[in-house]
Each structure stands twice: as C-alpha cells, then as structure tokens.
Amino acid sequence: MSTPGIALERDKERGIAVVTLDRAGKHNAITLDMARELGETWRRLRYEDEVRAVVVTGAGGRAFCTGIDRDDAGRVPQPSSPYAIDDPLVAIGPKANDLWKPVIAAVEGMACGGAFYLLGEAEFLVAGESAEFFDPHTTYGMVSAFETIHMAQKMPFGEVARMALMGTAERISARRAYETGLVSELTPAGEALAAAVRAAAVVAAYPTAAVQGTVRALWSAKEAARAQALAHAPHLVTLGNLPADRQAELFGGRGGGGSKAYHLR
C-alpha cells in the first residue's frame, strides 16, 4: 500500500513492515499530507497483529529525510502565545502514536532537522557509510528544541550539543555516529535497508509479548525526563525563533560560506 510520499510494504511471512518516505526528488522532505499519513500509518500498524517489527527508511539513497518541506512549513498557522506552537512534525513518530512494536531506522545519505523526530523514536539505527547527520536550525535562526531533545536520548551530551550548535557548518559522518553510539550497525553504502530488514526479521520471530514488553521497559527508563523536556519545547521555539521572513532570508543565502560543512572524524 502507498499514498503520495509514503509507501508501506508488509512481509506477513516474516512479520515485518517497511515504511518508506517516498519523495526522493525532494530528499524525502515531509509535506503536511505526509505528516498526517505517517501518523495514520503508525496507528494502523497497532492493530495489525501479523506485523511484529517495523523498518522506517527513505527512498532514493541520497537522503533519509531532510525535515519538513519548507513550502508547507509556512502554511501552518500559529497561536500568538509564546507558550504554544503547532508543530506539524510533533506526531510523525511511532511512539507519539502509541505504537510500541520495535522500529528500526535504515539511514542512507542525509538525515537532518525534522528527520530526528523519526530517528528519535526508533529503537535503533542502521546506517550506510554515506549517511551523515546534521541539524541546521541555528544557522537559520531557529531553536532546535524537539530535535535536540530526541537526539539527547540517543547521543552523548557533548555530541548532540555540538551538532545542534554548529548548524550547517558541521556534519556527523556515519562512522562517527557509529563510534558515538547513535548508529548500532554500519553497512556499505546502499545496504542499510537490507541489514535493518534482517534485524527486524530476527526480532519479529520472537514471542510478541516479550518483545513489546522489552520495548516498553527500555522507554520507561527515560520517558519521564523526555516528556518533561518536550513539554518545555513549544515555548522555547516560539520565544527563540527569528520571524519567518528573517528565517527565509537566511535560508535563501545558504549557498554562502556559512553553509560549508565539515565532517566529524
């Protein structure tokens, strides 16, 4: 089954599903329609007992996801309160939709910005050697709140702080992500999906109640701190973001020297 921008394939024999961000020509940037469909997909999978593990990936090999489509980002009306924000990506992840089946992310190419809403709610990541991770928010006058909170659950503090604060000036290579624990398995370029599917098939073969109980136990270890941090995110974003026209001005000049990227080793 597929809808524009999202593809869902099921392998009922092995008990796995693959959710693909299918907008390769736009680096799998997420439109508002895709965001809604992702939420519906995770909620639908809650009821499919034949699916016992899920892989999430991006089409095309050049990017896992580059966050929200900027054209759609400007179409989201916002409340005037500094303590609230309507974030169109806040509910695109499996945990936000109460799916507690194990989810493995397969990453090739770029993963940045809003991609971390998905990566942050996966149990673990598999990445091809060409993968690279970065957070462009501060470069464009935007607060990295939700994304940084998600990544702070998976990366050492100093690593996520450096990534968030350096913006587009620095990218974390797949090798560095593996060395710091963000990525659990490093594959040759183009082979991350196959490796993630193999891992998902192993997990799906085990007794379902034991697997899902383990997932819940893992998340319970950090859920209180995560929930408290996410509760602060909306007003941090509202108070700290530049006005939309200034963000657009900075984004329009991204080809300049400030966007030069360096890889961590």
Salt bridges, closest charged atoms under 4 A:
ASP11 OD2 - ARG14 NE 2.82
ASP33 OD1 - ARG36 NH2 2.27
GLU37 OE2 - ARG44 NH2 3.32
GLU48 OE1 - ARG10 NE 2.62
GLU50 OE2 - LYS12 NZ 3.98
ASP69 OD2 - ARG23 NH1 2.90
ASP72 OD1 - ARG75 NH1 2.23
ASP98 OD2 - ARG46 NH2 3.30
GLU121 OE2 - ARG226 NH2 2.89
GLU123 OE2 - LYS95 NZ 3.02
GLU132 OE2 - ARG171 NH1 2.62
GLU132 OE1 - HIS263 NE2 3.33
ASP135 OD1 - HIS137 ND1 2.58
GLU147 OE2 - HIS137 NE2 3.12
GLU159 OE2 - ARG176 NH2 2.63
GLU170 OE1 - ARG162 NE 2.48
GLU179 OE1 - ARG176 NH1 3.68
GLU223 OE2 - ARG226 NH1 3.03
GLU249 OE1 - ARG246 NH1 3.28
